[in-house]
């Protein structure tokens, strides 16, 4: 029997989003100026170095490939700037 690894992902994300932000504050975190917002976007298919063929997909930051979020729907995510 195959299990869906994303079956309960939305409830997990909802629980994380309910954590008060002051609890998440940490003086050791990187400066927010070292971050940028990535808008939802299409990623073209590609072949990895080991020969795996990866189909194109919508990257919106929620981890659920069965539901594509636009920026208006809350899609997108913060990422560290490249070094």
C-alpha positions in Angstrom: 0.0 0.0 0.0 1.4 3.4 -1.0 1.0 6.3 1.4 0.5 9.9 0.3 3.4 11.8 1.9 1.4 15.1 1.5 -1.9 13.8 2.9 -1.7 15.8 6.1 0.6 18.5 5.0 -2.0 21.3 4.9 -3.0 20.7 8.5 0.7 20.7 9.5 1.3 24.0 7.7 -1.8 25.5 9.3 -0.5 24.5 12.8 2.9 26.1 12.1 1.2 29.3 10.8 -0.6 29.6 14.2 2.6 29.8 16.2 2.9 33.4 17.5 5.8 35.2 15.7 7.4 36.4 19.0 8.0 32.7 20.0 9.9 32.2 16.7 12.1 35.3 17.4 15.8 34.3 17.7 18.7 36.7 18.0 20.9 34.1 16.2 18.8 34.1 13.0 20.2 35.6 9.9 19.5 39.3 9.2 16.2 39.6 7.3 18.1 41.7 4.8 19.8 38.5 3.7 16.5 37.1 2.5 14.3 37.6 -0.5 10.8 36.7 -1.5 10.3 34.1 -4.2 7.0 34.4 -6.1 5.2 31.3 -7.3 6.6 30.2 -10.7 6.9 27.3 -13.2 10.0 25.2 -13.0 10.9 23.6 -16.4 11.6 19.9 -16.5 15.3 18.9 -16.3 17.6 15.9 -16.1 19.7 15.5 -13.0 23.4 14.6 -13.0 22.5 11.0 -12.3 20.1 10.9 -15.3 16.8 11.2 -13.5 14.2 12.9 -15.7 12.3 15.5 -13.5 9.0 16.7 -15.0 8.2 20.4 -14.9 6.2 21.6 -11.9 4.7 24.7 -10.2 6.8 26.0 -7.3 4.7 27.9 -4.8 6.3 27.1 -1.5 3.6 25.1 0.2 5.0 21.7 -0.6 1.7 20.4 -2.1 2.2 19.7 -5.8 -1.5 18.8 -6.2 -2.6 22.4 -5.5 -1.0 25.4 -7.3 -1.1 28.6 -5.3 -0.9 32.0 -7.0 0.6 34.9 -5.1 -2.9 36.1 -4.4 -3.8 32.8 -2.8 -0.8 33.0 -0.5 1.8 31.3 -2.6 5.5 32.2 -2.5 8.1 31.9 0.2 11.1 33.6 1.8 14.6 32.3 0.9 18.1 33.1 1.9 20.1 35.1 -0.6 22.7 33.1 -2.5 26.2 33.4 -0.9 
